[in-house]
Amino acid sequence: MMTHPRRNQRFLWAGFTAIAVMASTGTVAQSYPTRPVRMVLGYPPGGGIDVSARILAPRLSELWGQQVVVDNRPGASGNIGAEIVARAAPDGYTLLMMTLSHAAGANLNKSLPFHAADSFSGVSLTGATTLVLLAHPSLPAKTLKDLIALAKAKPGLFSYGSSGIGGSPHLAAELLKLQAGMDMVHTPYKGTGQALTDLMGGHVPLLMAALPGAAPHIRSGRVRALGVTSSQRAKATPDIPTIAEAGVPGYDVKHWFGALAPTGTDRKVLDQLYNGFVTVMRQPDVIAALEKAGTDNTTQKPAEFDAYLRSEIARWGKVIKQAGITQ
């Protein structure tokens, strides 16, 4: 029986093409990265995610032999940075360093040009920290119980700052208001850095912020800490009580950080990114630096982080609805 030469050529060509594609994909994954990697942050310098990213970036550069650049793109509660990454090529060279605020944002703005979960692929959880309620030293309330009593006696008298509408500090403060039964006015900023400056200058009496960015100012005495939002005291500041201890039983908010890539990024590249983060986050000096900044060394595999992100979107959607938060 004779076979048609052109038909054989088509089969051979198809086979060679499939082999080439598989080899090419494997080569890309194995050689990644071959050029600089960009970490996009939707917030200005000075916040908790910025502190964490700048600890990890130089170590990732050393590990990969390629520069890892931290690129702050603040605005719209982190959405400007998120949109940049959502529109980037899914090749692993543009990452979004994000926080709990990214999950919350999905419930505040339904007209975003990206979806908080569907437009991204998880790389890893890259840490978790606590938020801290800060006061200017001149504030009459020396403790959280004092503040609650004053706020209940004079509703709306006190204002508090946060890094922006829908950010995790804003959500944590609104949850505190709900659970403590007090009323305070929200003053949103475009990032933690300017908010801290205004708190220290006495322009705003209270501020909810991530502990890593606030810790140096607490230690210097320029601001007073009334309580941390986590269920346990932070290792970096063991003398600061939890908000639950200080007067609001059951209160618990963890401020987490994570890395996302554009959806469609090759699974092998995601795995290599995850392995890179895990490797540097296990280095003793990195662990020490993160702990000093008030960040727990926590990671999750890509698929686990995808599931966690979706669960956080659902959780904070309920809080936003109950508190009546709008953007």
Buried (B, 14 or more C-beta within 10 A) or exposed (E): EEEEEEEEEEEEEEEEEEEEEEEEBEEBBEEBBEEEBBBBBBBBBBBBBBBBBBBBBBBBBEBBEBBBEBBBBBBBBBBBBBBBBBEBEBBBBBBBBBBBBBBBBBBBBEEBEBEBBEBBBBBBBBBBBBBBBBBBEEBEBEBBBBBBBBBEEEEEEBBBBBBBBBBBBBBBBBBBBBBBEBEBEBBBBBBBBBBBBBBBEEEBBBBBBBBBBBBBBBEEEBBBBBBBBBBEBBEBBEEBBBBBBBBBEEBBBBBBBBBBBBBEBBEBBBBBBBEBBBBBBEEEEBBEBBBBBBBBBBBBBBEBBBBBBBEBBEBBBEBBEEBEBEB
